[in-house]
Amino acid sequence: MSDHTRIRPVIMCGGSGTRLWPLSTPEKPKQFHALVGETSMFEDTLRRFETSADETIAFEAPLVVAGLSHKASIAAEIENGALGVAETIFEPAPRNTAPVAAAAAIAAQALGEQSLVLLTPADHYIARPDAFHAAIARATPAAHAGRIVTFGLRPDHPATGYGYIRQGAPYEGIYDVDAFVEKPDEKTAAAYIADGRYAWNAGVFLFSPKALLAEMADLCPDILNAAKAAYTASVTQGGARYLDAAAFAACPSDSIDYAVMEKTEQAAVAPADIGWSDVGSFEALRRLGNQDADGNVVKGDASATGSKRCYVATTGPKVAVLGLEDIVVVATEDGVVVAPAGAPEAVGDFAKTLLKK
């Protein structure tokens, strides 16, 4: 078994999922809900790496990186699901994904192993995990060679809510990154799909800790140095590591995309057709749900009569949607939202404003 490439999954468990308010709340964001299937997205993510469907790779026990406010939820998930986790690293404050990536690489090195790191969010849906494992296996030669590999997810519709990656020249069975492009309008997104070289940017990365830390030392040393200081001064208790609050507070907040991937010459992209969704909107939940003949998804004590392409869910009062199209109606004990299906940002903006009050 020693000829396997060892992969250490690092599960990023941050984020508040405001675009799914009131189903997702800061106290219990979407990764701790069973939004697709019978188990939470966090549990689904951990179970995705219990075994490998590709014989050339093997997964180590995951590291989990999360905020302190989700400590109880994570403990309950791990205990109830009997899930094996190497260590949980708690951030004292949110600082986006670049500091998380730095802390993950440092933690992986501290374990004294030669594993590659797979950095992935806890709140994504993947319909075909075997295909994901195969894509990871294809990317390992490039990662061993020092490339930082991101996964380009094959688009199945002209989505305007995702950034895209344009693939360049072939490299080690995958591709160089030709460009990262921002969220397009629908016409541009349709042109990207027709072009064939563009893929959704899912924010999933494979790298050797040494390679990533070297790039961060060159491209964003302020982030790296603050993350190192927070890790060095961290304390461990009960199988969890707590990053030092003062050192981490000095860390700039930035994404790994902006801090590293858009600047490095080591970026590569591995195409992956894995049935992916970030489950970032109610329309995404409708696409993934059990639709009736009119394209409606109804959950709880609710109905959608004479309606089309609606997402209707309630955990509280009865809800009836009559003669409407492309509408979201969600009711929980935390609130009620009624919105056009294509307006996830409006829901998110409202939720953020509400939380500030």
N, C-alpha and C positions, 0 to 999 in steps of 0.2 A: 504493500500500500504506500510505500515511501515515494513512489514515482508520481503520486498525485500532487497537483498543485494545491496547497492549503490556502483557503480563503477565509478571512475573518470578516464576517458581516458586522457592520456598525449601523445600528438602527437609530436614525434621527427621529426623536419622538416629540419635537417641539411643534409649535403652530397652534393657532386657536380655532381654525376652521370657521371663520366668521361668515363666509358665504353660504354656510349651511345652518345659520341661526334660524330658529331656536332649537333645532335638533342638536347642533354642536354649540357648546358654550365654553368659556375659558376654563371653568371648573372641570368640565368633561368634554374635551374636544373630540373631533370626529374619529380619531384613531382608537378611541375607547368605546366605540359604538359598533354594533353589528349592522352596518349599513348595506352590505352585500353578503348575503348568506346568514349563517346562524352564529358565527363567532365574530369577535371584534376584529377590526382591521389590524390592530397591534398583534393579536394572536395569530392572525393569518400570515402576517409578515414574518414572525418568528418561525412558524411552522414551515414556511417556504424554504428555510435553510436547515431543516433537521437532517435531511439527506440530499445527496446530489443525484440527479437523473443522468449526469454525464460522468463516465468513469474516470475522466482525466482530472477532475477536480473534487475536492472534499472540503466541507465547511467546518470551521471551528465553531465553538460556542460563541454566540454573538455578544458584542458589547452594545449597550443601550445608552444613548445620550439624551437626557431629558431635563426639563425645568423642575425646580423644587416643588412647584405648585401641583405637579402631577405625581408626586412620590407615592401617595396612597393608591392611586389608580394603577400605577405600574406594579406595585407590590401585590395588589389583589389579582391582577391579570396573570402574573407569573405564578402565584400560588395556586389559583383556581385552575390554570391550564397545565400545571406541572411542567413549565417551560424551562429549559436549561439556558441560563445566561451566565457568561463569564464574569461580567461586572456591569453595574449601572453607574454611569457618571452623571452627576447632577450639576447643571449650570446654575449659578446663583442669580443670573439675569439673562434674558434673551440677547444674543449677539449675532444672529444669523448663521449661515452655514460655513463660512470660512473659518471662524474660530472652532466650530465643531469639528471640521475636517482636521485642523491642526491638533486639537486635543486627541482625536481618534488615532492619528498617526503616532503621536507621542505615546499613547497608551498601548498601541500595538507593539511598538518597539520595546516598551518596558516589560512586556510579556516574554521577551527574549526569544522570539521566533522569526521565521523567514516568510510568514504568510503575507499574501497580498491583502489589501483592505478593500472591501466592497462597501461603499457609503451609500445608504439608501433610506428614503423616508419610511415612516411607519404607517402612513395613511394612503398608500397606493394600492390599487387593485390590479392583479395580474391573472388573466384567465388561463394562461398556458405557462406555468412555472417551469415545465420541462424545456420549453423553447428558451426561456430566460436563462436556465442553467447552461444550455448549449451556447448561447451568446456570450455568457461569461467565459466559458471555456475557450471560445474563439479569440477572446480579448486577452487571455493570459500571456501569450508570447510578447505582445506589445507592452503590457504592464511590466513584465519582467525586464524588458529592455529600457525601462525608464519612462515610458509614455504614460500620461494621465488619460485614461480612457473614459469617455462618457458614452452613454447608450442612447442611440437615436431610435425612437420608437416610431414604427411605421404608422402614418396617419390613416384613419379610415373615414374621415370627413374633414372638410376645410375649417378646422377649429381656429378661432381668433383669440382664444384665451391662453395659448401656449406660445413660448418662443420656439424657434426652429433652428436646426443645424443643417448647414449645407456641406455635404461630404465632398472631399477633394480626391487626391490621388490614392490608389490602393497602398496599404502598408500592413505587412504581417497578417494578411487575411482579413483586415478591417480597412479603415480609411483615415487619412489625414483629415483634420477639420479645416474646411475652406473658409467658413464664416459662421458666426453666431448671428442670428437675425431676430429682431424684436417681434412682438406679437403683431401679426398682420391684420389688415381688413379682410373681409370674406373673399373678395375678388382675388387678392394677392395670395391668400391661403389656397384657393382653388388652383391657382397657377403653380404654386409650390408642389401640390400633389401631382399635377400633370407633368411637371418637370422630372420627378422621380428621384432627384438627388437630395431632397429635403425630408427631414424627419423631426418629430416633436422632441424637444429638449425636456427630458423627464427629471433631470437633477439626480441621476444615479451615476456613480463613479467607481472605477477600479484602478488601483495604483499600489505601488510599493510605498511603504511609509518613508523610506529614504528619499525616493524621488520627489514625493510631494513636499516634504520638509525642505529639500534643497530649492525647489521652485519658490516656495513661500519665503525662504530666506532672501531670495533675490527680488521677488515681486511685491511682497507685503510683509516686510520684516517687523513692522509695528504689531501686526496681528499675531505673527508667530511668536515674538518675544513675550507678549502679554499672555498668550496661551501657555507657553512654557512656564512662565512665572506662576500662573494659576495652578498648573498641574504639579509643579515642584512643591508648592506650598499647600497642596490639597491634603485632606485627611480621609482615612478610610474607616468605615464603621458598618458592620452588618452586611458585608459583601457589596457595599456601595462606596463610591469615591465622590467626595464633595470638593469641587474646585474652589480655590480661595476667592472669596468675594471681592476683596479690595483689588487684587491683581486682575481678576476678570473684568471688573468694572472699567479698568483702563484700556480694555481691548476694543478697538474700533469695530463697529457693527457693519459687516459686509458679507455678501454671498461669495461662495467659491467660484461662481460663474464670473463675477466682475473682478474679484481680487486675483484670481489665478487663470481661469480657463480662457478668458478673452485676451490675455496678455502672453501666456506661455507659448513657446514654440514646440512644446511636448504634447499638445492636445491631439487626441485621436478619437474617432467615433466608431462604435460597433453597432451596425444596424441590428434591430431586434423587432421581430413580429411576434408579440407575446400577449396580445389582447389587453393592452394597458389602459388604465384611466387613473387620473389623480383624484377622482371622485370629488372634484372641486366645485360642484354646483348641483342644484336639484335636477337640472336637465341631464347631467351625467348619471344621477341616480335613476332617472326615468329610463335612460338608454340601457342601463344595466339590469333594470327590474323586470318583473313578470308583467308584461303589457297585455291589456285586453285587446279586443279586435279593433278598437279605435285608438290604440297607442297610449292609453291611460295606465298609470300605475297608482293603485289605491292601497293604502296601508292603514290598519286600525279600523275604528268604527266610522267609516267614511264611504262616500259613493261619488261617482262621476257620471251623471245621467245626461245623455245627449251631448257629451263633451268629447273633445279630441286632444290627444297629446298633452294631457294634464298630469301633474304629479300632486297627489293628494294624500296627506298623512296626518294622523292624529294619535296622540297618546292620552287625550283627555276628552273634550266634548265631541259629540257627533258633528260631522262635517259633511255637507252636501254641496257639490259643485254641479250647477245646472246650465247646460247649453253654452259652455265656454270652450275656448281653444287656447292651447299653449299657455296655460296658467299654472302657477304653483300656489298651493294652499297647504300650510303646515301649522299645526296647533300642538303645543305642549304646555306644561305647567309654567314654563318660562316666558311664553308669549305666543303670538300668532303672526304669521307673515302671509301676505297675499301679494303676488308679484308676477310680472311676465316671465315666462320660462327662460327667456334669453337675457335676463338681467342679473346675473350672479354678482356682478360688481356692485350694483345698487343695494342688494341685500347685505353684502359685506360692509359697504360704507355705512349703511344704517346701523348695523350691529356695532361697528366701531364707535359711532357717535353715541349710541345708547350706553355703551360700556363706560364712556367718559363721564356720564352724568352722575 
